Amino acid sequence: MKLYCLSGHPTLPCNVLKFKSTTIMLDCGLDMTSTLNFLPLPLVQSPRLSNLPGWSLKDGNAFLDKTELIDLSTVDVILISNYHCMMALPYITEHTGFTGTVYATEPTVQIGRLLMEELVNFIERVPKAQSASLWKNKDIQRLLPSPLKDAVEVSTWRRCYTMQEVNSALSKIQLVGYSQKIELFGAVQVTPLSSGYALGSSNWIIQSHYEKVSYVSGSSLLTTHPQPMDQASLKNSDVLVLTGLTQIPTANPDGMVGEFCSNLALTVRNGGNVLVPCYPSGVIYDLLECLYQYIDSAGLSNIPFYFISPVANSSLEFSQIFAEWLCHNKQTKVYLPEPPFPHAELIQTNKLKHYPSLHGDFSSDFRQPCVVFTGHPSLRFGDVVHFMELWGKSSLNTVIFTEPDFSYLEALAPYQPLAMKCIYCPIDTRLNFIQVSKLLKEVQPLHVVCPEQYTQPPPAQSHRMDLMIDCQPPAMSYRRAEVLALPFKRRYEKIEIMPELADSLVPMEIKPGISLATVSAVLHTKDNKHVLQPPPRPTQPTGGKKRKRASDDIPDCKVLKPLLSGSIPVEQFVQALEKHGFSDVKVEDTAKGHIVLLQEAETLIQIEEDSTHIICDNDEMLRVRLRDLVLKFLQKF
């Protein structure tokens, strides 16, 4: 069993597991932090951005593709844990020869589609007059300023996919539900479990009859809108692959939400606008719910909230219809009936308005001060670029970063000097190291495998030994482009026996509670399932020609001699020899057993723990007599 690591980003994993003749890809996250090396793509030509010094290249649609550590055309299936971990799917399904099946829950697929659609829309609506590719030449790259000079494998960076490729990739997905068991070629069974992180997010169990691997990625024990995490099903794992932990282990999500609300209220009370760069799904649902409870008490009832995204309407609607994927409290509201999320009421009362873009209705409805939720969190493309340019010159305005995927300081770099206030309130509900330690003690896997980053404190906080995984035995770590041999070997295989063959067996008890039986059969293997079938009966020769049957190719099974078990008590054996007329019997002890000498017959019998040998000089009748005496002390079965 081997694990291939194709991603260096622990919260955007892509691993390949080889297990019992199946090749399984675990997630295909897309690391978009490389976009921070490029200038923003403004919706309207910006003289300020155009005149920036050449510290980077103006090419905003390059992303990192996967390494060639493994031939991806050999991958049988892809298991998706959440919608953030499927953003590279079109690169794999459309450009690598992959012909397998992708498994994911319905909310993961639908919200993943929205994220991809938004990304494609943001990139394609700002066409570039020219594109740059010569800079990827190593001789030119080393002359560029950092960080592009130090970027790894830039030749593998790819342009953003198209909606045609997105739709083709999503058509290869098979929808699954929690606890649904899926057979893979009869070799292993995979089962998705609720991970508690996002709508439809899953951990996966990959098991055979005698081995169990758990894949835990992007999980949460906090009470938010998704179904709670299923921990019980992770118990008794031989190997637990752990990835997708919180990116900000020192920040408390509840504290960050409180800070977000207070900074937002302070800004709008002073007449300023608030910009929240965000994804169109996920944390935004929880933020809107908190604001729903907060705005009246904070005196913000008259402040408009705008959600701007090409998929804003779809996102808000999807969150209301996936009732079975929500936590119990929100499921209960659906049956009252009430909308599970309060943003439905915010929309009805016109406190929250959503628009596909800045054009059209938004231009006529727009009034300040206001709060705007829009993308992209990298500040490199999307409507957020326009608002940064529009509001960045005033100190009354505030930009609040809630997504932890990008360094906010790097995201702000091309907008400097910036007068607007910048608040960093990263909200990441995924497991922290304290929660992980508690989880591992409860589920007790034999072995834990995780990214190298989790086995040592963060470089900036090298003294914080509590910011790493602590378990026994110590976790095995992996890094990008590394192949890890997992630390257990398969020892057993399940074989079924046909009923008619089982009826013919005659077990004999050789020890209390242990019975054995001999079997003569044909082992039939198909689709990784093994069946013992009765042997074909010997064919009777006939005079005429007969049509050949497939079973005739199977050699006739010989009738097996009975197997023997037990031990020979030497003293009683000597007495039996003497009763049968053998005299002058001597016994010698050896390292492995005993030698019984029949001096008159010039014969010796070697009695050892696992064998008995009768050695005589060309006297077959004597050998048979001695054999029969030996057999009287042994059991046959």
Secondary structure, 3 states (H helix, E strand, C coil): CEEEECCCCCCCCCEEEEECCEEEEECCCCCCHHHHHECCCCCCCCHHHHCCCCCCECCCCEEECCCCCCCHHHCCEEECCCHHHHCCHHHHHHHCCCCCEEEEEHHHHHHHHHHHHHHHHHHHCCCCCCCCCHHHCHHHHCCCCCCHHHCCCHHHEEECCCHHHHHHHHCCEEEECCCCCEEECCCEEEEEEECCCCCCCEEEEEECCCCEEEEEECCCCCCCCECCCCCHHHCCCCEEEEECCCCCCCCCHHHHHHHHHHHHHHHHHCCCCEEEECCCCCHHHHHHHHHHHHCCCCCCCCCCEEEECCCHHHHHHHHHHCHHHECHHHHHHHCCCCCCCCHHHHHHCCCEEEECCCCCHHHHHCCCCCEEEECCCCCCCCCHHHHHHHHCCCCCCEEEECCCCCCHHHHHHHHCCCCCEEEECCCCCCCCHHHHHHHHHHHCCCEEEEEHHHHCCCHHHCCCCCCCCCCCCCCEEECCCEEEECCCCCCCCCEEECHHHHHCCCCEEEECCEEECCCCCEEEEECCEEEEECCCCCCCCCCCCCCCCHHHHCCCCCCCCCCEECCCCHHHHHHHHHHCCCCCEEEEECCCEEEEEECCCCEEEEEECCCEEEECCCCHHHHHHHHHHHHCCCEEC
